[in-house]
Amino acid sequence: MNDERTAIVTGASRGIGRATAVELAKAGYFVIINFKTNEKAAMETLSLVQSAGGDGEISQFDVADNAQTKEAVKAIIERHKNIQVLVNNAGITADGLFILLGEEEWDSVVNTSLKGFYNVTKPVLREMVRRKCGSVVSVSSLSALLPNRGQSNYSAAKAGIIAASRSLATEVARFGIRVNVVAPGLIETDMIKDAPVAEIKKMIPMARLGKPEEVAGVIRFLCSDDASYITGQVIGINGGIC
């Protein structure tokens, strides 16, 4: 098992994370499917991974909890020495006007996306540096580049991921490690299930929502040898919104 190429995908029980797990499985990775609470959904992702001809395992931990994450990642590395890919996908929303936004709503969003980036990436990166190879891809958002009303917490967290990733890319490039970001626009996931889709489509030049698989395909590319000279970049996947 130690010779297997392993990928960790956080928040992989649904949406972009699930699609990414399947794409990486198709590319030959053993996929660690992280989830926080929904074990049934995580098992459904694992089933899809196996149906795609790959294999993996589920791993429950809250990326916002440093101690819990450190322990879980340590156990993953002990079982699977060759961690070649990390996809930081876990994220939540708690929208509201800033003046009405509670501290808990701010902290929960920032801690999941931005602190989660720190909590997961740091221990994984140590292993990548030791092996002098690896790819880290983090999922930001169009909201980080074109902020939306009522999403100050989400925009701040996702913008922080971009800045942190660009800085990190310069630190680890000499070790053969690449760090990139994807910034999806409006994608067909549970996160926008209550959004006014008809109105949203009018804002998108392609006049449609994106699919999780379209984001996952870009992530797979960034993790591949075809992207061997790409690091510190932010790839927008948004149907033409500028």
Buried (B, 14 or more C-beta within 10 A) or exposed (E): EEEBBBBBBBBBBBBBBBBBBBBBBBBEBBBBBBBBEEEEBBBBBBEBBBEBEBEBBBBBBBBBBBEBBBEBBEEBBEBBBBBBBBBBBBBBBBBBEEEEBEEEBBBBBBBBBBBBBBBBBBBBBEBBBEBEBBBBBBBBBBBBBBBEEBBBBBBBBBBBBBEBBBEBBEEBEEBBBBBBBBBBBBBBBEBBEEEEEEEBBEEBEEEEBBBBBBBBBBBBBBBBEEBEEBBBBBBBBBBEBE
